[in-house]
Amino acid sequence: MNREGEALFERGNNAGAVDRFRRAVQMAPDNAYYRNNLGWALFQMGKVEAAARELEEVLRLDPRRDIAHANLGEVRRAQGDIPGAIAAYERFLELNTNPRREQIAREKLRRLRGE
């Protein structure tokens, strides 16, 4: 189900992706990877509160899941919680090992801080 969801998401079918990701989560509720995918797809559909709940659960299950912190940063920004967004991106940077993602996160942090 998760792979189907990823394929649908890549093709821009967010609703179909959410459906598949939800099914994947139902089959493996403690799988942080599946939940992160669901949270991000929900966010892309504009379901910010539902996305926040999923991403918070991801981080409860796996506090070191770096990309979930970045995703939560985007959700917090959309919620108008700038301090929360900054904190999420800072945590992402503590955990991240990908130079390209680091550059993106640092740019987002600069904008959030008004620099």
DSSP file (Angstrom, degrees, kcal/mol; ACC not computed):
  #  RESIDUE AA STRUCTURE BP1 BP2  ACC     N-H-->O    O-->H-N    N-H-->O    O-->H-N    TCO  KAPPA ALPHA  PHI   PSI    X-CA   Y-CA   Z-CA
    1    1 A M     >        0   0    0      0, 0.0     4,-2.6     0, 0.0     5,-0.2   0.000 360.0 360.0 360.0 -43.1    0.0    0.0    0.0
    2    2 A N  H  >  +     0   0    0      1,-0.2     4,-2.7     2,-0.2     5,-0.2   0.923 360.0  49.5 -61.6 -43.8    2.8    2.5    0.9
    3    3 A R  H  > S+     0   0    0      1,-0.2     4,-2.3     2,-0.2    -1,-0.2   0.903 110.6  50.5 -62.9 -39.9    4.5    2.0   -2.4
    4    4 A E  H  > S+     0   0    0      1,-0.2     4,-2.5     2,-0.2    -1,-0.2   0.921 110.3  50.9 -61.5 -42.6    1.2    2.5   -4.3
    5    5 A G  H  X S+     0   0    0     -4,-2.6     4,-2.7     1,-0.2    -2,-0.2   0.909 109.0  50.4 -60.5 -43.2    0.7    5.7   -2.2
    6    6 A E  H  X S+     0   0    0     -4,-2.7     4,-2.5     2,-0.2    -1,-0.2   0.909 110.7  49.4 -62.5 -41.5    4.2    6.9   -3.1
    7    7 A A  H  X S+     0   0    0     -4,-2.3     4,-1.3     2,-0.2    -2,-0.2   0.922 112.8  46.8 -64.5 -43.2    3.6    6.3   -6.8
    8    8 A L  H  <>S+     0   0    0     -4,-2.5     5,-2.7     2,-0.2     4,-0.2   0.908 111.6  51.6 -64.1 -41.3    0.3    8.1   -6.7
    9    9 A F  H ><5S+     0   0    0     -4,-2.7     3,-1.8     1,-0.2    -2,-0.2   0.921 106.8  53.3 -61.1 -44.9    1.8   11.0   -4.8
   10   10 A E  H 3<5S+     0   0    0     -4,-2.5    -1,-0.2     1,-0.3    -2,-0.2   0.808 108.1  51.2 -60.6 -30.1    4.6   11.3   -7.4
   11   11 A R  T 3<5S-     0   0    0     -4,-1.3    -1,-0.3    -3,-0.2    -2,-0.2   0.417 122.8-106.5 -87.9   1.3    1.9   11.6  -10.1
   12   12 A G  T < 5S+     0   0    0     -3,-1.8     2,-1.4    -4,-0.2     3,-0.2   0.571  79.2 132.7  87.6   8.4    0.1   14.4   -8.1
   13   13 A N     >< +     0   0    0     -5,-2.7     4,-2.3     1,-0.2    -1,-0.2  -0.623  21.3 164.3 -93.3  77.4   -2.8   12.2   -7.0
   14   14 A N  H  > S+     0   0    0     -2,-1.4     4,-2.9     1,-0.2     5,-0.2   0.877  71.3  53.3 -65.0 -39.1   -2.7   13.3   -3.4
   15   15 A A  H  > S+     0   0    0     -3,-0.2     4,-2.0     1,-0.2    -1,-0.2   0.931 112.0  45.0 -63.0 -44.6   -6.2   12.0   -2.5
   16   16 A G  H  > S+     0   0    0      2,-0.2     4,-2.1     1,-0.2    -1,-0.2   0.888 113.1  51.8 -64.5 -38.5   -5.3    8.5   -3.9
   17   17 A A  H  X S+     0   0    0     -4,-2.3     4,-3.2     2,-0.2     5,-0.2   0.926 107.6  51.4 -63.9 -45.1   -2.0    8.7   -2.0
   18   18 A V  H  X S+     0   0    0     -4,-2.9     4,-2.7     1,-0.2     5,-0.2   0.914 108.8  52.2 -58.8 -42.7   -3.7    9.5    1.3
   19   19 A D  H  X S+     0   0    0     -4,-2.0     4,-1.9     2,-0.2    -1,-0.2   0.938 113.5  42.6 -58.6 -48.0   -6.0    6.6    0.8
   20   20 A R  H  X S+     0   0    0     -4,-2.1     4,-2.5     1,-0.2    -2,-0.2   0.906 113.8  51.1 -67.4 -41.5   -3.1    4.2    0.2
   21   21 A F  H  X S+     0   0    0     -4,-3.2     4,-2.6     1,-0.2    -1,-0.2   0.899 108.7  52.2 -63.9 -38.4   -1.0    5.6    3.0
   22   22 A R  H  X S+     0   0    0     -4,-2.7     4,-2.4    -5,-0.2    -1,-0.2   0.918 109.8  48.9 -62.2 -41.9   -4.0    5.3    5.4
   23   23 A R  H  X S+     0   0    0     -4,-1.9     4,-1.9     2,-0.2    -2,-0.2   0.914 110.3  51.0 -63.1 -41.6   -4.3    1.7    4.5
   24   24 A A  H  X S+     0   0    0     -4,-2.5     4,-1.8     1,-0.2    -2,-0.2   0.917 110.8  48.9 -61.4 -42.7   -0.6    1.1    5.0
   25   25 A V  H  < S+     0   0    0     -4,-2.6    -1,-0.2     1,-0.2    -2,-0.2   0.875 107.5  55.0 -66.1 -37.3   -0.8    2.8    8.5
   26   26 A Q  H  < S+     0   0    0     -4,-2.4    -1,-0.2     1,-0.2    -2,-0.2   0.889 111.5  44.9 -61.5 -37.4   -3.8    0.6    9.3
   27   27 A M  H  < S+     0   0    0     -4,-1.9    -2,-0.2     1,-0.3    -1,-0.2   0.802 132.9  18.8 -76.3 -29.0   -1.7   -2.5    8.5
   28   28 A A    ><  +     0   0    0     -4,-1.8     3,-2.1    -5,-0.2    -1,-0.3  -0.598  68.9 174.2-142.0  75.1    1.3   -1.2   10.4
   29   29 A P  T 3  S+     0   0    0      0, 0.0    -1,-0.1     0, 0.0    -3,-0.1   0.686  79.7  53.3 -62.8 -19.2    0.3    1.5   12.9
   30   30 A D  T 3  S+     0   0    0     -5,-0.0     2,-1.0    31,-0.0     3,-0.1   0.286  77.4 114.4 -97.6  11.5    3.7    1.8   14.4
   31   31 A N    <>  -     0   0    0     -3,-2.1     4,-2.1    -6,-0.2     5,-0.2  -0.725  46.3-169.8 -86.8 105.3    5.5    2.4   11.1
   32   32 A A  H  > S+     0   0    0     -2,-1.0     4,-2.5     1,-0.2     5,-0.2   0.826  83.3  58.6 -65.0 -32.9    6.9    5.9   11.3
   33   33 A Y  H  > S+     0   0    0      2,-0.2     4,-2.1     1,-0.2    -1,-0.2   0.942 108.6  43.9 -62.5 -48.4    7.8    5.9    7.6
   34   34 A Y  H  > S+     0   0    0      1,-0.2     4,-2.4     2,-0.2    -2,-0.2   0.920 114.3  50.1 -63.1 -43.8    4.2    5.2    6.5
   35   35 A R  H  X S+     0   0    0     -4,-2.1     4,-3.0     1,-0.2    -1,-0.2   0.880 108.1  53.2 -64.3 -38.1    2.8    7.8    8.9
   36   36 A N  H  X S+     0   0    0     -4,-2.5     4,-2.6     2,-0.2     5,-0.2   0.931 109.2  49.1 -62.0 -44.0    5.3   10.4    7.7
   37   37 A N  H  X S+     0   0    0     -4,-2.1     4,-2.3     1,-0.2    -2,-0.2   0.921 112.3  48.4 -60.2 -43.5    4.2    9.8    4.2
   38   38 A L  H  X S+     0   0    0     -4,-2.4     4,-2.6     1,-0.2    -2,-0.2   0.935 111.2  50.0 -62.2 -46.5    0.5   10.1    5.3
   39   39 A G  H  X S+     0   0    0     -4,-3.0     4,-2.2     1,-0.2    -2,-0.2   0.909 112.2  46.7 -59.6 -43.4    1.2   13.3    7.2
   40   40 A W  H  X S+     0   0    0     -4,-2.6     4,-2.3     2,-0.2    -1,-0.2   0.901 112.4  49.5 -68.6 -40.0    3.0   14.9    4.3
   41   41 A A  H  X S+     0   0    0     -4,-2.3     4,-1.2    -5,-0.2    -2,-0.2   0.905 110.2  51.4 -65.6 -40.0    0.3   13.9    1.8
   42   42 A L  H ><>S+     0   0    0     -4,-2.6     5,-2.5     1,-0.2     3,-0.5   0.925 109.6  50.5 -60.6 -43.4   -2.4   15.3    4.1
   43   43 A F  H ><5S+     0   0    0     -4,-2.2     3,-1.9     1,-0.2    -2,-0.2   0.913 106.2  54.6 -60.3 -43.0   -0.4   18.6    4.3
   44   44 A Q  H 3<5S+     0   0    0     -4,-2.3    -1,-0.2     1,-0.3    -2,-0.2   0.759 106.0  53.4 -63.7 -24.0   -0.2   18.8    0.6
   45   45 A M  T <<5S-     0   0    0     -4,-1.2    -1,-0.3    -3,-0.5    -2,-0.2   0.465 122.7-107.2 -86.8  -2.4   -4.0   18.4    0.4
   46   46 A G  T < 5S+     0   0    0     -3,-1.9     2,-1.5    -4,-0.3     3,-0.2   0.580  79.7 133.3  87.3  10.0   -4.4   21.4    2.8
   47   47 A K     >< +     0   0    0     -5,-2.5     4,-2.4     1,-0.2     5,-0.2  -0.573  24.2 163.6 -92.6  72.2   -5.4   19.2    5.8
   48   48 A V  H  >  +     0   0    0     -2,-1.5     4,-2.5     1,-0.2    -1,-0.2   0.884  67.1  47.7 -65.1 -44.9   -3.0   20.9    8.1
   49   49 A E  H  > S+     0   0    0     -3,-0.2     4,-2.1     2,-0.2    -1,-0.2   0.916 113.9  47.4 -66.4 -41.9   -4.5   19.8   11.5
   50   50 A A  H  > S+     0   0    0      1,-0.2     4,-2.1     2,-0.2    -1,-0.2   0.894 111.9  51.6 -64.5 -38.6   -4.7   16.2   10.4
   51   51 A A  H  X S+     0   0    0     -4,-2.4     4,-2.7     2,-0.2     5,-0.2   0.916 107.7  52.5 -62.6 -43.2   -1.1   16.4    9.1
   52   52 A A  H  X S+     0   0    0     -4,-2.5     4,-2.5     1,-0.2     5,-0.2   0.922 108.5  50.3 -59.3 -44.9    0.1   17.8   12.4
   53   53 A R  H  X S+     0   0    0     -4,-2.1     4,-1.8     1,-0.2    -1,-0.2   0.919 112.5  46.5 -60.9 -44.1   -1.5   14.9   14.3
   54   54 A E  H  X S+     0   0    0     -4,-2.1     4,-2.3     1,-0.2    -2,-0.2   0.928 113.7  47.3 -64.8 -44.7    0.2   12.3   12.0
   55   55 A L  H  X S+     0   0    0     -4,-2.7     4,-2.2     1,-0.2    -1,-0.2   0.862 109.4  53.5 -69.0 -34.4    3.6   14.0   12.2
   56   56 A E  H  X S+     0   0    0     -4,-2.5     4,-1.4    -5,-0.2    -1,-0.2   0.893 110.1  49.0 -63.2 -38.3    3.4   14.3   15.9
   57   57 A E  H  X S+     0   0    0     -4,-1.8     4,-2.4    -5,-0.2    -2,-0.2   0.894 107.1  55.3 -67.7 -39.4    2.7   10.6   16.1
   58   58 A V  H  X S+     0   0    0     -4,-2.3     4,-2.9     1,-0.2    -2,-0.2   0.941 110.3  45.9 -54.7 -47.7    5.6    9.9   13.8
   59   59 A L  H  < S+     0   0    0     -4,-2.2    -1,-0.2     1,-0.2    -2,-0.2   0.750 108.9  54.7 -74.3 -23.1    7.9   11.8   16.2
   60   60 A R  H  < S+     0   0    0     -4,-1.4    -1,-0.2     2,-0.2    -2,-0.2   0.909 115.4  40.3 -68.5 -42.3    6.4   10.0   19.2
   61   61 A L  H  < S+     0   0    0     -4,-2.4    -2,-0.2     1,-0.3    -3,-0.2   0.872 137.8  12.1 -72.1 -38.3    7.2    6.7   17.5
   62   62 A D    ><  -     0   0    0     -4,-2.9     3,-2.1    -5,-0.2    -1,-0.3  -0.685  62.7-178.8-145.0  83.1   10.6    7.8   16.1
   63   63 A P  T 3  S+     0   0    0      0, 0.0    -4,-0.1     0, 0.0    -1,-0.1   0.655  84.1  57.8 -61.6 -15.2   12.0   11.0   17.6
   64   64 A R  T 3   +     0   0    0      4,-0.0     2,-1.4    31,-0.0     3,-0.1   0.314  68.3 120.9 -98.1   8.6   15.1   10.8   15.4
   65   65 A R    X>  -     0   0    0     -3,-2.1     4,-1.1     1,-0.2     3,-0.7  -0.586  47.9-166.2 -74.8  95.6   13.2   10.7   12.1
   66   66 A D  H >> S+     0   0    0     -2,-1.4     4,-1.6     1,-0.3     3,-0.9   0.877  78.4  52.5 -56.7 -48.1   14.8   13.8   10.6
   67   67 A I  H 3> S+     0   0    0      1,-0.3     4,-2.8     2,-0.2    -1,-0.3   0.812 102.4  60.7 -63.7 -28.9   12.5   14.4    7.7
   68   68 A A  H <> S+     0   0    0     -3,-0.7     4,-2.5     2,-0.2    -1,-0.3   0.859 102.4  52.8 -65.7 -33.3    9.4   14.3   10.0
   69   69 A H  H <X S+     0   0    0     -4,-1.1     4,-2.0    -3,-0.9    -2,-0.2   0.924 110.4  47.1 -65.6 -43.5   10.9   17.3   11.9
   70   70 A A  H  X S+     0   0    0     -4,-1.6     4,-1.7     2,-0.2    -2,-0.2   0.925 112.8  49.2 -63.0 -43.7   11.2   19.2    8.6
   71   71 A N  H  X S+     0   0    0     -4,-2.8     4,-2.0     1,-0.2    -2,-0.2   0.913 110.1  50.8 -62.0 -42.1    7.7   18.3    7.6
   72   72 A L  H  X S+     0   0    0     -4,-2.5     4,-3.1     1,-0.2    -1,-0.2   0.855 104.3  59.4 -64.3 -33.5    6.4   19.3   11.0
   73   73 A G  H  X S+     0   0    0     -4,-2.0     4,-2.2     2,-0.2    -1,-0.2   0.911 106.1  47.2 -58.8 -42.5    8.2   22.6   10.5
   74   74 A E  H  X S+     0   0    0     -4,-1.7     4,-2.2     2,-0.2    -2,-0.2   0.897 112.7  49.4 -65.3 -40.5    6.2   23.3    7.3
   75   75 A V  H  X S+     0   0    0     -4,-2.0     4,-1.8     2,-0.2    -2,-0.2   0.935 110.6  49.4 -64.6 -46.1    3.0   22.3    9.2
   76   76 A R  H  <>S+     0   0    0     -4,-3.1     5,-2.7     1,-0.2     4,-0.5   0.906 110.0  51.9 -60.8 -41.3    3.8   24.7   12.1
   77   77 A R  H ><5S+     0   0    0     -4,-2.2     3,-1.4     1,-0.2    -1,-0.2   0.928 109.3  49.7 -59.3 -45.1    4.6   27.5    9.6
   78   78 A A  H 3<5S+     0   0    0     -4,-2.2    -1,-0.2     1,-0.3    -2,-0.2   0.802 108.3  53.8 -64.6 -29.1    1.2   26.9    8.0
   79   79 A Q  T 3<5S-     0   0    0     -4,-1.8    -1,-0.3    -5,-0.1    -2,-0.2   0.531 119.3-112.4 -80.5  -6.2   -0.5   27.0   11.4
   80   80 A G  T < 5S+     0   0    0     -3,-1.4     2,-1.3    -4,-0.5    -3,-0.2   0.592  77.1 133.4  84.0  11.0    1.2   30.4   12.1
   81   81 A D     >< +     0   0    0     -5,-2.7     4,-2.3    -6,-0.2     5,-0.2  -0.669  22.7 167.6 -95.5  79.2    3.4   28.9   14.8
   82   82 A I  H  > S+     0   0    0     -2,-1.3     4,-2.8     1,-0.2     5,-0.2   0.915  75.0  50.8 -64.7 -45.0    6.7   30.4   13.7
   83   83 A P  H  > S+     0   0    0      0, 0.0     4,-2.4     0, 0.0    -1,-0.2   0.907 112.5  48.6 -58.8 -38.3    8.5   29.5   17.0
   84   84 A G  H  > S+     0   0    0      2,-0.2     4,-2.2     1,-0.2    -2,-0.2   0.888 111.2  49.7 -65.8 -39.4    7.3   25.9   16.5
   85   85 A A  H  X S+     0   0    0     -4,-2.3     4,-2.4     2,-0.2     5,-0.2   0.923 111.4  48.7 -64.6 -44.5    8.4   25.9   12.9
   86   86 A I  H  X S+     0   0    0     -4,-2.8     4,-2.6     1,-0.2    -2,-0.2   0.930 111.3  49.8 -61.5 -45.7   11.9   27.2   13.8
   87   87 A A  H  X S+     0   0    0     -4,-2.4     4,-2.2    -5,-0.2    -1,-0.2   0.899 110.6  50.3 -60.8 -41.1   12.2   24.6   16.6
   88   88 A A  H  X S+     0   0    0     -4,-2.2     4,-2.3     1,-0.2    -1,-0.2   0.917 112.5  46.1 -65.1 -43.1   11.2   21.8   14.2
   89   89 A Y  H  X S+     0   0    0     -4,-2.4     4,-2.4     2,-0.2    -2,-0.2   0.879 110.5  53.3 -68.0 -36.7   13.8   22.9   11.6
   90   90 A E  H  X S+     0   0    0     -4,-2.6     4,-1.5     2,-0.2    -2,-0.2   0.917 110.2  47.5 -63.0 -41.3   16.5   23.3   14.2
   91   91 A R  H  X S+     0   0    0     -4,-2.2     4,-1.4     2,-0.2    -2,-0.2   0.910 109.0  54.8 -65.6 -40.7   15.9   19.7   15.4
   92   92 A F  H >X S+     0   0    0     -4,-2.3     4,-2.8     1,-0.2     3,-0.6   0.935 106.8  50.9 -54.8 -47.0   15.9   18.6   11.7
   93   93 A L  H 3< S+     0   0    0     -4,-2.4    -1,-0.2     1,-0.3    -2,-0.2   0.825 105.5  56.1 -64.4 -31.1   19.3   20.1   11.3
   94   94 A E  H 3< S+     0   0    0     -4,-1.5    -1,-0.3     1,-0.2    -2,-0.2   0.835 119.5  31.5 -65.4 -32.2   20.6   18.4   14.4
   95   95 A L  H << S+     0   0    0     -4,-1.4    -2,-0.2    -3,-0.6    -1,-0.2   0.734  95.8 102.7 -99.0 -27.1   19.7   15.0   12.9
   96   96 A N     <  +     0   0    0     -4,-2.8   -31,-0.0    -5,-0.2    -4,-0.0  -0.239  35.4 176.7 -67.6 144.2   20.1   15.5    9.2
   97   97 A T        +     0   0    0      0, 0.0    -1,-0.1     0, 0.0    -4,-0.1   0.291  53.0 101.3-123.3   4.5   23.1   14.1    7.3
   98   98 A N     >  -     0   0    0      1,-0.2     4,-2.3     2,-0.0     5,-0.2  -0.826  57.9-156.5 -97.0 114.1   22.0   15.2    3.8
   99   99 A P  H  > S+     0   0    0      0, 0.0     4,-2.2     0, 0.0    -1,-0.2   0.864  92.7  51.7 -59.3 -38.3   23.8   18.3    2.6
  100  100 A R  H  > S+     0   0    0      1,-0.2     4,-1.9     2,-0.2     5,-0.1   0.931 111.9  45.9 -64.9 -45.1   21.1   19.3    0.0
  101  101 A R  H  > S+     0   0    0      1,-0.2     4,-2.7     2,-0.2    -1,-0.2   0.868 109.8  56.1 -64.7 -35.4   18.4   19.0    2.6
  102  102 A E  H  X S+     0   0    0     -4,-2.3     4,-2.7     1,-0.2     5,-0.2   0.931 106.2  49.8 -61.4 -45.0   20.5   21.0    5.1
  103  103 A Q  H  X S+     0   0    0     -4,-2.2     4,-2.0     1,-0.2    -1,-0.2   0.912 111.9  48.0 -60.9 -43.7   20.8   23.8    2.6
  104  104 A I  H  X S+     0   0    0     -4,-1.9     4,-2.3     1,-0.2    -1,-0.2   0.931 112.9  48.2 -62.2 -46.3   17.0   23.9    2.1
  105  105 A A  H  X S+     0   0    0     -4,-2.7     4,-2.5     1,-0.2    -2,-0.2   0.894 109.6  52.1 -64.4 -40.2   16.3   23.8    5.8
  106  106 A R  H  X S+     0   0    0     -4,-2.7     4,-2.2     2,-0.2    -1,-0.2   0.894 109.7  49.7 -64.2 -38.4   18.8   26.6    6.5
  107  107 A E  H  X S+     0   0    0     -4,-2.0     4,-2.1    -5,-0.2    -2,-0.2   0.915 110.8  49.4 -65.1 -42.6   17.2   28.8    3.9
  108  108 A K  H  X S+     0   0    0     -4,-2.3     4,-2.6     1,-0.2    -2,-0.2   0.903 110.2  51.4 -63.0 -40.7   13.7   28.1    5.3
  109  109 A L  H  X S+     0   0    0     -4,-2.5     4,-2.3     2,-0.2    -2,-0.2   0.911 107.1  53.2 -62.1 -42.7   15.1   29.0    8.8
  110  110 A R  H  <>S+     0   0    0     -4,-2.2     5,-3.0     1,-0.2     4,-0.5   0.929 111.8  45.6 -58.2 -44.8   16.5   32.3    7.5
  111  111 A R  H ><5S+     0   0    0     -4,-2.1     3,-1.0     1,-0.2    -2,-0.2   0.917 111.5  51.6 -65.8 -42.3   13.1   33.2    6.1
  112  112 A L  H 3<5S+     0   0    0     -4,-2.6    -1,-0.2     1,-0.3    -2,-0.2   0.860 111.6  47.5 -62.1 -35.2   11.3   32.2    9.2
  113  113 A R  T 3<5S-     0   0    0     -4,-2.3    -1,-0.3    -5,-0.2    -2,-0.2   0.519 114.5-118.6 -83.7  -5.3   13.6   34.3   11.3
  114  114 A G  T < 5       0   0    0     -3,-1.0    -3,-0.2    -4,-0.5    -2,-0.1   0.797 360.0 360.0  73.9  28.3   13.2   37.2    8.9
  115  115 A E      <       0   0    0     -5,-3.0    -4,-0.2    -6,-0.2    -5,-0.1   0.443 360.0 360.0 -89.2 360.0   16.8   37.3    8.0
